[in-house]
Amino acid sequence: MALSWNEIKTRATLFSKEWQDESREDAEAKSFWDAFFNVFGITRRRIASFEEPVKKSDGKGGFIDMLWRGQLLVEHKSRGKSLDRAFDQALEYFPGLKERDLPKFILVSDFSKFRLYNLETDEQVEFSLKELYQNVKLFGFIAGYQTQVIKSQDPINIKAAERMGKLHDALKAVGYDGHHLEVYLVRLLFCLFAEDTTIFEKRLFQDYIETKTNADGSDLAHHLNSLFYVLNQAPEKRLTNLDESIAAFPYVNGNLFAEALPPAQFDSKMREVLLDLCSLDWSIISPAIFGSLFQSIMDADARRNLGAHYTSEENILKLIKPLFLDALWAEFEKLKSNKNRLLEFHKKLRTLTFFDPACGCGNFLVITYRELRLLELAVLRAGSASGQQVLDIQTLINVDVDQFYGLEIEEFPAQIAQVALWLTDHQMNMKVSEEFGAYFARIPLKATPHIVCGNALQIDWVDVLPAEMCRFILGNPPFLGKSNQSAAQKVDMQLVCGAIKNAGLLDFVSAWYVKAARYMDLGRSDALVAKSGGVNRDEGVAPTIKAAFVSTNSITQGEQVGVLWSWMLAQGVKIHFAHRTFSWSNEARGKAAVHCVIIGFGLQDVADKTIYEYDDIKGEPHAVKAGNINPYLVDAPDLIIQKSRRPICAVPEMTYGSMPNDGGYLLFSDVEKNELLRLEPNAEKWIKQFVMGDELINKWGIQLNAVMVKL
């Protein structure tokens, strides 16, 4: 268990007093660093070694004073010696280290001074021995408190997914495939995060692999299966004579390690890949981002454009802020100085439930949970400032992962979503620990996210979350136009939307709007029954469910509006906020080009409605207050233009518009155009540039040409 920051500062003060007069490098340096690590509650010999032999940049052999592989290199000098020279000497060792063993930090000292170099940020900090207690948070990576916010476009997420992809391919190549492979990789993912975020002791998982398994990988699968079994056993149920290297792992619970898996098989290269994964700092990898990347490694085609359809944090915030987050923060700001109202607000946060009926790897749920925990942290901070005693922080944390519900059609991403929420929970617990100086963790896992694997258009949503218990529906359902839907998807559309006239024209995402509206109505009915013992719903209890979906903008354009929104408005749906068309961005190197809208709605009307307008669809929006938001996402009455085959005035009838319905024979590439003109130069006046939807939207830069024929 990690020490609290308060305990670490106390130990640092005692350490400084004990070593204030020491000056002899050869005699006492090793004892000095053993005691230094003990300040942070870490046994040095578990993670770092003295006098590590290595070949220097000049080809000669040398010895590193102390090395914590992949994290920290220490070079120690006698009191008064040059710290600049110590740093230069440390760099000379780098050519002799494996890439995964290269340190992220260099620490040099002469007993009286410390200088810490962060090689990833190119920053350095120097302070005296007696100032150590003031600078202990620089060593959060030792103590296990290296909390990180989710970063956009962080390349380490891509690197981690690519390395995991190599392990996936290697296991699949030997015949370990399907469900067993998916669960196996999810368990390894948890262990990798756990090692760098204080769930496990530092390097516990990596050392177990390096010291207990053969270099050829022949017994690695056996040891991993034993480890998975132990992680699912409470301490009192474990064998009393377990080797200390495996007995040191904590009880995890949460059913993550409950299923018995057949043993896999590794070789030396596969073992090296796993050790390379261990060398990454998983504390800075975002569960939200990595979830989608992790899913994509299972598909070789998707991996070529790794993360192409990952939903960025910025886009998720565009949805959750107007749906609920802005209102909660505004409420908090109004009452934060009132102790009693603040307490009631804190209790309210625990009652909120969030349901994503197309959750994928849980991106929306993870970001929502993180933001709710940050708000709760602000509540605790305000309570502390107003005199509220923080004696046992664990009793004050109310928000938990069991407030989150999801539906996902594929098993693997559903598993990732659950684990991602647990990992985010632990990251936020570390943030709370850092804030209040008291270590707080939820291990073994007790609360469980409610992620159900199933078809959201076939499952009754009340079986996942009773409608009267739901507060917010959110997510990013699949984008598929009518012509891109599979036969099975068309069956699902018929199941949900079959009673709606001309439903065959609708995009796939429309089915989620329809199910959400019905679910809201059920929630309103159930809430009335619960509140008044069976009164008629017209006697009026306001429905509580609000929803928001990311959607293709086509459901707010053309003939789909008349089909979908005529039905939605008839159910009493009101649009509360909307982001008009913007370009969907993500964390990928090759980005998906999709034009989207976000629509927030409910069965209740609201006084404050907002339209987010985009002057540049790739830029930032500006908010415009609206009296009413109609299905075309403009401030106007709910007037819908119905489909009509007859023009409103005397013009020639248009059947297909500019549809290229010639079988492609009149469409030429540049090469074909040039060949035609070589053979028939007089044809040039008939050839015009032709731009189709894909070229226009995606800007592929493919110039097509068409022979324009006058009929």
Secondary structure, DSSP 8 states (H G I E B T S, - for coil): ----HHHHHHHHHHHHHHTTT---HHHHHHHHHHHHHHHTT--HHHH-EEEEEEE-TTS-EEEEEEEETTTEEEEE--TT--HHHHHHHHHTTGGGS-GGG--SEEEEE-SSEEEEEETTTTEEEEEEGGGGGGSGGGGHHHHT-------TT-HHHHHHHHHHHHHHHHHHHTT--HHHHHHHHHHHHHHHHHHHTTSS-TTHHHHHHHHHS-TT-TTHHHHHHHHHHHHTS-GGGS-TT--HHHHTS---BTTTT-S--------HHHHHHHHHHHHS-GGGS-HHHHHHHHHHTT-HHHHHTTTTT---HHHHHHHHIIIIIHHHHHHHHHHTT-HHHHHHHHHHHHH--EEETT-TTTHHHHHHHHHHHHHHHHHHHHHHHTT---S-HHHH----GGGEEEEESSHHHHHHHHHHHHHHHHHHHHHHHHHHTS-----SB----EEEES-TTTS-GGGTS-GGG--EEEE------GGG--HHHHHHHHHHHTTSTTGGGS-TTHHHHHHHHHHHHHHHHHHHHHHHSS--GGG------EEEEEEEGGGGSHHHIIIIIHHHHHTT-EEEEEEEEEE---S-SS----EEEEEEEESS--S-EEEEE-SSTTS--EEEEES-B-TTSSBS--------SS-SSS----SSTT---STTTTEE-HHHHHHHHHH-GGGGGGEEEE--HHHHHH-----EEEE----
